[in-house]
Amino acid sequence: MRSPSFRNMGLLVLLAVLPLAGHAAAPGTHTVPDAAALDAEILRAMDATGAEGIAMAVVDGGEVVYVGSHGIRNADGAPLRTDTVMYGASLTKAAFAYMVMQLVDEKTLDLDRSIAAYLPRPLPGYPDEDRYAPWPDLADDPRWRDITPRILLTHSAGFANFAFLEPDGRLRIHFDPGSRYAYSGEGMILLQFVLERGLGLDVGEQMQRRVFDRFGMTRTGMMWREDFAENLADGWGADGTVEPHDQRSKVRAAGSMDTTIADMARLAAGYVRGDGLSDAAAAELVRAQLPIASKSQFPTLQDPLPPDRRRPGLAAGLGVVVFEGPQGHAFFKGGHNDVTGNTWVCVRRGQRCVVILANDVRAERAFPHLVAFAIGDTGAPWQWEYGDTVFWMPQAPAPDGQ
């Protein structure tokens, strides 16, 4: 049911040879193509990958210069719009880290203080009450006291992604906290728990006030809202089946955020400018905190690669992954489930970002090309992020008559 637009190959060739007028760039940097060229390339990517919907935003010089959406949002063929509510998935983690750094700026939270110092009683003493809480599983491992907010934000607590993925469903610490990177949504949930139980904060309210309201993200929330229903994106899986949007009823720092591409554009621009943070806190978010030594992001508990096989400059930031590329220091964050593919890539020089929200996981194959088309080669570690995915790269048109 994808829109049939942009299937004329003659139009493809014409667009490929037209010069791209776009947003002015600093000398020696890639010029951001104009809206028409970006629209055309997104449609080209959808046609090549079979994706039913892609929304994309571009930030240049810390300002939003493009917001677009293409395709459909549900099986009835309703159009995907820039104000359509889509699942943010793990982009939630980056937004959560931004909020946490405001608490750090205010000295409400210390990144390097043990979580034990914030909780009224030992972590394993909190039972599974009205929400998922696997903390009693750590009763026989005192290393939980070595965990700090920085360790949780850098995915280095030693947890699996989630406890329910363990063979016996029990949470455990697999390596000394802080010693290496292993992606863990469980760690973000633990930091949320510390803020709520230790500091008495309502994380949903804090996210709303400190992030969503600050940036005018009027159609973003950490829980389901009834006003989302009238313009909501369902999702498509790899086999083309449609799955309804999950109406999440609990705030989950690991990934409960619903948002729109227009709202995410505002967040990306504010984030890369450092709005609402001290210069030191903004820099700390995207500083290389801990080298990443794994071959790929998933599976999470991999043995480290030998030093000569690791990618130099790839490291954990706070809620994001940072890397060094052709344009200098940069960072990114992905978000994924069976019917959602999201990415957010920023280059600090020139305050440039691309955010892509796709309600079709097949779109991920086009992410490297779309980011490069918009802001040039960033050197983002796509293969580390997506493993063995074969990415779509468009072929140049054949010369006339061939």
C-alpha positions in Angstrom: 0.0 0.0 0.0 3.0 2.3 -0.4 2.4 5.4 -2.4 3.3 4.8 -6.1 5.0 8.2 -6.4 8.6 8.5 -7.6 8.6 5.2 -9.5 9.3 6.8 -12.9 12.9 5.9 -13.7 13.2 8.8 -16.1 12.6 11.1 -13.1 15.2 9.2 -11.2 17.8 9.9 -13.8 16.8 13.6 -14.1 17.1 14.1 -10.4 20.5 12.4 -10.4 22.0 14.8 -12.8 20.4 18.1 -11.6 22.6 20.3 -9.5 21.5 20.4 -5.8 20.9 23.9 -4.5 20.9 23.7 -0.7 21.7 25.2 2.6 25.0 27.0 2.6 27.9 25.2 4.2 31.2 26.3 5.7 34.1 25.9 3.4 35.2 22.3 3.0 32.0 20.8 4.2 29.1 19.1 2.5 26.2 21.4 1.4 22.9 20.3 2.8 20.6 19.6 -0.3 17.4 21.6 -0.6 14.1 20.2 0.5 13.1 19.0 -3.0 16.3 16.9 -3.3 15.9 15.5 0.2 12.3 14.6 -0.5 13.3 12.9 -3.8 16.1 10.9 -2.2 13.9 9.6 0.7 11.3 8.5 -1.9 14.0 6.8 -3.8 15.2 5.0 -0.7 11.6 3.9 0.1 11.2 2.5 -3.4 14.5 0.6 -3.1 13.9 -0.9 0.4 10.1 -1.4 0.3 9.7 0.8 3.4 6.2 2.1 3.8 7.1 5.2 5.8 10.1 7.4 6.5 10.3 10.8 8.3 13.5 12.8 8.4 14.8 16.0 9.8 18.1 17.9 9.2 19.8 20.4 11.5 22.5 22.7 10.3 24.3 25.4 12.3 22.1 24.3 15.2 18.9 25.2 13.4 16.3 23.0 11.8 16.6 23.3 8.0 14.4 20.4 6.9 11.5 18.3 8.2 9.8 15.9 5.9 7.7 12.7 6.0 6.7 10.3 3.2 4.6 7.2 2.8 1.8 5.9 5.0 1.2 5.5 8.7 -1.2 2.6 8.7 -2.7 -0.2 6.6 -5.6 2.0 5.6 -3.1 4.2 3.7 -3.4 7.3 5.9 -0.4 9.6 5.1 2.6 9.8 7.4 2.9 13.4 8.4 5.5 15.5 10.2 3.1 15.6 13.2 2.3 11.9 13.2 3.1 10.2 16.5 5.7 7.5 16.0 7.5 5.2 18.5 10.8 6.8 19.6 12.2 3.5 20.9 15.7 3.8 22.3 16.1 7.4 21.3 14.4 7.8 24.6 17.7 7.0 26.2 19.4 10.1 24.7 16.5 12.3 25.8 16.7 10.8 29.3 20.4 11.4 29.5 19.9 15.1 28.6 17.4 15.5 31.4 19.8 13.7 33.8 22.6 16.2 33.0 20.3 19.1 34.1 20.1 17.4 37.5 23.9 17.1 37.5 24.3 20.8 36.6 22.0 21.6 39.6 24.1 19.3 41.8 21.0 17.2 42.6 22.9 14.2 41.2 26.6 13.3 41.1 27.6 11.1 38.1 30.3 9.3 40.1 28.5 8.7 43.4 27.4 5.2 44.2 23.7 4.6 43.7 23.8 3.1 47.2 24.2 6.6 48.5 20.9 7.7 47.0 18.7 4.8 48.0 17.1 4.7 51.5 17.8 0.9 51.7 20.0 -1.5 49.8 19.0 -2.0 46.2 18.3 -5.8 46.6 15.8 -5.0 49.4 13.3 -3.5 46.9 10.8 -6.1 46.0 9.0 -6.4 42.7 6.0 -4.3 43.7 3.8 -2.4 41.2 6.3 -2.5 38.4 9.1 -4.7 37.0 11.9 -4.6 39.5 14.5 -7.4 39.4 16.8 -5.9 42.0 16.4 -8.7 44.6 18.4 -10.9 42.1 21.5 -8.9 43.1 21.4 -9.9 46.8 24.5 -12.1 46.6 26.6 -9.7 44.4 27.9 -6.7 46.4 29.2 -5.2 43.1 25.9 -3.4 42.7 27.3 -0.8 45.2 30.0 0.0 42.7 27.4 1.2 40.1 27.2 5.0 39.6 24.9 7.1 37.3 27.9 7.5 34.9 28.2 3.7 34.7 24.5 3.3 33.9 24.5 6.0 31.3 27.6 4.5 29.6 26.0 1.0 29.5 28.8 -0.5 31.6 27.0 -1.9 34.6 27.6 -5.5 33.5 23.9 -6.2 32.9 22.3 -8.0 29.9 20.1 -5.7 27.8 17.1 -6.8 30.0 16.9 -9.4 32.8 14.1 -11.3 31.0 16.6 -12.1 28.3 18.8 -14.1 30.7 18.3 -17.9 30.4 16.7 -18.0 33.8 15.2 -14.5 33.7 17.3 -13.3 36.6 19.3 -10.1 36.6 23.1 -10.6 37.1 26.3 -8.6 36.8 28.5 -10.2 34.2 31.7 -8.1 34.7 33.0 -5.5 37.0 30.9 -2.3 36.7 32.5 0.4 34.7 35.1 -1.9 33.0 33.5 -2.2 29.6 30.6 -1.4 27.4 27.6 -3.7 27.0 24.3 -2.1 25.9 21.7 -2.4 28.6 18.2 -1.0 28.8 18.1 -2.4 32.3 20.8 0.1 33.3 18.6 3.0 32.2 15.7 1.6 34.2 17.9 1.3 37.2 18.9 5.0 37.0 15.2 5.9 36.6 14.6 3.8 39.8 17.3 5.7 41.6 15.9 9.1 40.6 12.4 8.0 41.7 13.1 6.1 44.9 16.3 7.9 45.9 15.5 11.5 45.0 11.7 11.4 45.0 11.5 12.6 41.4 8.7 11.7 38.9 10.8 10.9 35.8 7.8 11.4 33.5 7.1 14.8 34.9 10.8 15.7 34.8 11.1 14.7 31.1 8.0 16.6 30.2 9.1 19.8 32.0 12.9 19.7 31.3 12.9 18.3 27.8 9.5 18.2 26.0 8.2 21.5 27.2 11.6 23.2 26.9 11.8 22.4 23.2 8.1 22.8 22.3 7.6 19.1 21.7 3.8 19.2 22.0 3.2 15.7 20.6 5.8 13.8 22.6 5.3 11.9 25.8 6.8 9.2 27.9 3.4 7.5 28.2 0.4 7.0 25.9 -1.9 10.0 25.5 -5.4 9.8 24.0 -4.8 12.7 21.7 -2.1 10.6 20.0 -4.8 8.3 18.6 -6.1 10.5 15.8 -2.7 10.7 14.0 -0.7 7.6 15.0 1.8 5.4 13.1 1.5 1.7 13.1 4.6 -0.3 12.0 5.8 -2.8 9.4 8.1 -5.7 10.1 10.8 -7.2 7.8 8.2 -9.5 6.3 5.8 -6.7 5.5 3.3 -7.5 8.2 1.6 -4.6 10.0 1.7 -4.3 13.8 -0.4 -1.8 15.7 1.3 1.0 17.7 1.9 -0.1 21.3 0.0 2.1 23.8 2.7 2.2 26.6 1.2 2.7 30.0 4.4 3.2 32.1 7.3 5.6 31.9 10.4 3.7 30.9 13.6 5.5 30.5 14.9 2.7 28.3 12.4 3.3 25.6 8.8 4.4 26.2 8.9 7.8 24.4 6.3 8.5 21.6 7.2 11.5 19.4 7.0 13.1 16.0 9.7 14.0 13.5 8.9 17.7 14.0 9.4 17.3 17.7 12.6 15.3 17.3 14.0 18.0 15.0 13.5 20.5 17.8 15.2 18.2 20.3 18.1 17.5 18.1 18.7 21.2 17.4 18.5 22.1 21.1 20.6 19.2 22.1 23.5 20.0 19.7 23.4 23.6 20.8 23.5 22.6 24.4 20.3 24.5 25.4 19.4 24.2 29.1 22.9 22.9 30.1 26.1 24.4 31.2 28.9 24.2 28.6 30.6 21.6 30.7 27.5 19.4 31.0 26.8 19.7 27.3 30.3 18.6 26.5 30.2 15.8 29.0 27.2 14.2 27.3 29.2 13.6 24.1 32.7 13.1 25.5 34.3 9.7 24.9 33.7 8.2 28.4 34.6 4.5 27.8 36.2 2.9 24.7 33.9 0.3 23.0 35.7 -2.9 22.2 32.9 -5.1 20.9 32.5 -6.2 17.3 28.9 -5.0 17.2 26.3 -3.6 19.5 24.3 -6.8 19.6 24.4 -9.3 21.1 25.3 -7.2 24.1 27.5 -9.5 26.1 30.3 -10.1 23.7 33.9 -10.8 24.5 36.1 -7.7 23.7 38.0 -7.7 20.4 41.8 -7.6 20.6 43.1 -4.0 20.6 44.3 -4.2 16.9 40.8 -5.0 15.7 38.9 -2.3 17.6 37.7 0.8 15.9 39.7 3.8 17.2 37.6 6.6 18.6 34.4 4.5 19.1 33.3 5.1 22.7 30.3 5.4 25.0 29.1 8.9 25.7 26.2 9.5 28.1 23.2 8.0 26.6 24.8 8.1 23.1 27.7 6.5 21.3 30.5 8.9 20.1 33.0 8.4 17.3 35.6 10.2 15.3 34.9 10.5 11.5 35.9 12.5 8.5 34.0 15.6 9.8 35.5 15.3 13.3 33.9 14.4 16.6 30.3 13.1 16.3 27.7 11.0 18.1 24.7 8.9 17.3 21.9 6.9 18.8 19.7 4.3 17.3 16.2 3.0 18.2 14.8 -0.3 17.0 12.1 -3.0 17.5 10.5 -5.4 15.1 8.5 -2.7 13.3 10.5 0.5 14.1 13.8 1.8 12.8 15.2 5.1 14.1 18.5 6.9 14.0 20.0 10.2 15.2 23.5 11.3 14.0 25.1 14.6 14.9 28.5 16.2 14.0 29.6 18.7 16.5 31.5 20.9 14.0 28.8 22.9 12.3 26.2 21.6 14.8 24.7 19.3 12.1 22.3 16.4 12.7 20.1 14.0 10.9 17.2 12.3 12.6 15.2 9.5 10.9 12.1 7.9 12.3 10.7 5.0 10.2 7.6 3.0 11.0 9.0 0.2 8.9 12.1 -1.7 10.0 13.1 -2.2 6.3 14.0 1.5 6.1 17.2 0.9 8.2 19.0 -0.4 5.1 18.9 3.1 3.7 20.0 5.0 6.8 23.7 5.3 6.0 23.0 6.7 2.5 20.3 9.1 3.7 22.5 10.5 6.4 25.5 10.9 4.0 23.2 12.5 1.4 22.0 15.1 3.9 25.2 16.1 5.7 28.0 14.2 4.0 30.1 11.2 5.2 30.1 11.3 9.0 31.9 7.9 9.5 29.1 6.7 11.7 29.8 3.0 12.7 26.8 1.6 10.9 28.1 -2.0 10.7 28.8 -2.0 14.4 25.2 -0.8 15.0 23.4 -3.1 12.6 25.7 -6.1 12.4 25.4 -8.1 9.2 22.8 -5.8 7.6 23.4 -5.3 3.8 22.8 -1.6 3.3 21.3 0.0 0.2 23.6 2.2 -1.8 22.1 3.7 -5.0 23.9 3.1 -8.3 24.8 6.0 -10.5 22.6 6.1 -13.6 24.0 4.6 -16.8 25.2 7.0 -19.5 22.6 7.8 -22.2 22.1 5.0 -24.6 23.4 2.2 -22.3 
